[in-house]
């Protein structure tokens, strides 16, 4: 699957390979990225080598997030320091150095209430557009109170905005 994706992207001149929640990957998979970030190529299990020269490798992670959630009253820099330390524990020093040299770590801040409202509004408006298209019924956009309510029931301190779509469907 990965090899096919790399081939498709290379046929288009390159692209972005996203590895979501890299901390859940088998440790040997993570070590493969040491070679990938060094030589811009990766050898597949069948022995075939894939070129990564025109690829951006993006890894997402929740490393340190459990600790960060508990630090509600800490400064942003303190929280970022905890997340950096978690990344340092997980990644080998060599891989972390290569990642840092090629873009570094991006540590995202907690979602503000305004951002949560924006996420909710986009999700609900998309759902309403789909409903209108399916039923031929015109639905007026909801008021601010609806979005506030949905954020209250759809945002979770530990899970972020992930439960929002369930709240929109349910409510």
C-alpha positions, 0 to 999 in steps of 0.5 A: 500500500505504501509503495503504491502511494509513493509510486502514485505521488512520484508519478505526479511529481511528489507529494505529502506522506502523512503518518497519523499517530506515529507513536502507535506504529511498530518500533521497527517501522519508526526506525525505517524513517531514519533511512528515509530522512537520511537518503530520501529513499525507503526499501520495501519488504519486497526489496524494491527501493522507493524514491522520497526525494520529492516527498514531504513526510509528515508525522502526527502524534499525541506524544505528551498530550496526556500530560499536557491535558493535566497542565491546564494552568501551565504556560504554553512554553511549559506544556511545549517543553513536556511535549518535546521531552515526550518526543525525545523519549520516543524518537531516537536522537538521530531521527529526532535530529533529522526531523528537526533539521528538516522542519522540526516539531510543530506543537499545537496549542489547545483549541480555544473556545472560538476555534471550537465554535468555528469547527462546530459551525463548519461541521454543522453547515456541511451536515445541513447542506447535505440534508438540504440536498437530500430532502429538497428542504430549505433550512435556515442557518442556526443561531449562535446559541445552537453552536454554543450548545453543540460545543458544550456537548460535543467538545471533550477535554481529552478528545478535543473536537472529535466527538463534535460530529456525534453531537451534531448528529445526535442533537 
